[in-house]
Amino acid sequence: MARAQLQRALSNRVLIEQAKGVVALTHTVDMEEAFAILRQYARDNGQRLVEVAEQVVNRTLDL
């Protein structure tokens, strides 16, 4: 159980890092600002950060 939770957390972190890269590239911002954009969008729309990250990486959400 703990191993599965750790794996899920790691996978989520990788997905968020990928989304930060996409946002940084498409908005010409640094990684810190890209994370802020992702986090704010998630908060404003009542979504989990990892859900927003997945949509950005899959190109189903354009921030």
Residue pairs with C-beta under 8 A, 6 or more apart in sequence:
12 50
12 53
15 50
15 53
15 54
15 57
16 35
16 38
16 49
16 50
16 53
18 53
18 57
19 34
19 38
19 52
19 53
19 54
19 56
19 57
20 31
20 34
20 35
20 38
20 53
21 31
21 34
22 56
22 57
23 29
23 34
23 37
23 38
23 56
23 63
24 30
24 31
24 33
24 34
26 62
26 63
27 33
27 34
27 37
27 63
29 37
37 63
38 49
38 52
38 53
38 56
38 63
39 49
41 47
41 52
41 63
42 48
42 49
42 51
42 52
45 52
52 61
55 61
56 62
56 63
